[in-house]
Structures are given as C-alpha cells and as structure tokens.
Amino acid sequence: MDGVELLTIGEFAARSRLSPKALRLYDRLGLLTPARVDAATGYRWYRPDQVERARLVALLRQLDMPLARIAEVVVLPGERAATEVAAYWTDIEERHVVRSALAAHIRDRLSGRRTHMYEVRTVDVPEQAVLTERRHLLADELPRWIPAALGRLTGAAGECGGVAGAPFVVYHAAVSPDSDGPAEVCVPVADVAAARAYVSAATGAGRTTGVRVDPARRLAYVRITKAQVAHPQILSAFEAVEEWIAGQGLSVGGPCREVYFADWDAASASDEVCDIAFPVE
C-alpha cells in the first residue's frame, strides 16, 4: 500500500497487546483483517491505524465478551458501541448476582441451614375458567415472557367477562437453564362461553391464546415477597411446600404454580406478592 508504512505481525502484536496467534484467529473470523497478506508465505502486515481497533478487541476479550458480539461492537459508531458494551456488562452483573445467590443457596442446602422459615397454609380453590398462554422456554426467558403474557391475557379478559381471580403460572415440567418446561400463564375469567368464542377468533387470527376450565382443588402454599420471587430464593419456597406435603402424609396432586395476587409494579422488595403452591391429595 503506497505511502503507508505497514507493521509486521510481530510489531503489530506488540502495539496492540494481542498475540500473533490471536491475530491469526481474528483474521480467520474476519474480526481484524490484515492490510496485506503475502500470497506465497501467508505472512501478514497491518496498518498503524488498525492498532486502536485491535486494542479495543483485546479489552473486550478481557470482559469475556464472545467474539461474535465483539465483531458487532467494533463496527459501531462510538456512542452506539458504548451503549452495547454497557448493555453487555449490565447483563453480566445481573447474572453474577443470580449466581452469587445460587451459590449461597447451595451452600446453605449442603450445610443444612435454613435462611428463611415458611408458614405453609392450605386453601380450597373453586373451579374456574382461565385464558392461557403455554410455551416451552428456559429459565432466563421467564422474567420477560411472564409479564408480557399476563399483559396480553389480562387485556383479552375484558372480552371474556373480566378478570375473575388472581393470575397464576403453572409449571407442567421443570423450567431451568437446561429444561424448557412447558410453562403456562393463566388468567381466570368470568364468562367461559365468551372466552371460548374469543379463543376461537384469536386462533383464526394467528394468536396462541387458549382456554380451559381449571378444576376445583386444594392448594398447599407459602407466601413470599417480591425479593424472594427471584431465582434461586424461590427454590426454597417450592421445597418448603413439598416437604410440608410429605410431612403431612399427603401427596402432590398436580404441577406447581405461582399465584400473583398483588400489583407487581407497585410492590416494594419486601411486599408479599406471590403464593408458591402445589395441589394436594
């Protein structure tokens, strides 16, 4: 390249704080392409103005950012790139908080300590018609999907006689980082005939709303705060109910559920918002 003094791969590696091995990898991935490659020997040269991008790649790798995401960041304008890095790190911090809590939960479980004692109660729930959305998804998708599905179903309930009870989420199988359920969001409604008509029309319009009649059942449950809804704290609540059922000589009569009886957005971390429940027989 006329008029431009090119850097050898060794010189460029020293300036950019990347190893020659890493530079060859980033070349193969299209992340950091040399200015010139010798066709016979495969030797690489770089322009001095590529050093800044290479240093940015090195810094992002220190954040454990995946190479595919780095490739997206380095081509963005400065402010947009900064926003993307901030979003990535916020996600990392949130995951760290969850994992830290999970480690504490596992430690307490192994040591036999109980950080919270729950009062288990029972309640008889009558038969009720419910609008539903059901989906296979992993645990990290729940915080986005549940509020969105509740919003859609609560809106639809106006055409089905109105909301007739506290909404709840049923876990028909385990939802975890490795298991995708399914989970089912349910909103009780007053008019089952209107609900069936609504669902029939919704299906024709391509929406995935369902309707069913949830039978009368007795639930054993514990009441938890908004802070305790977070994973893994919520696991101890499920376990407390299961242990109580076994201790009473009863058996679990169906899948577990979370019943949301309070205004989530208005609640503080210490406010009770949810019942963790199992049907009992």
PyMOL commands that set and color helices and strands:
alter all, ss='L'
color gray80, all
select helices_A, chain A and resi 9-16+20-28+48-62+67-73+78-111+139-160+192-204+227-229+233-247
alter helices_A, ss='H'
color red, helices_A
select strands_A, chain A and resi 7-8+36-37+44-46+121-125+128-135+168-171+183-189+210-214+217-225+257-260+272-279
alter strands_A, ss='S'
color yellow, strands_A
deselect
rebuild
show_as cartoon
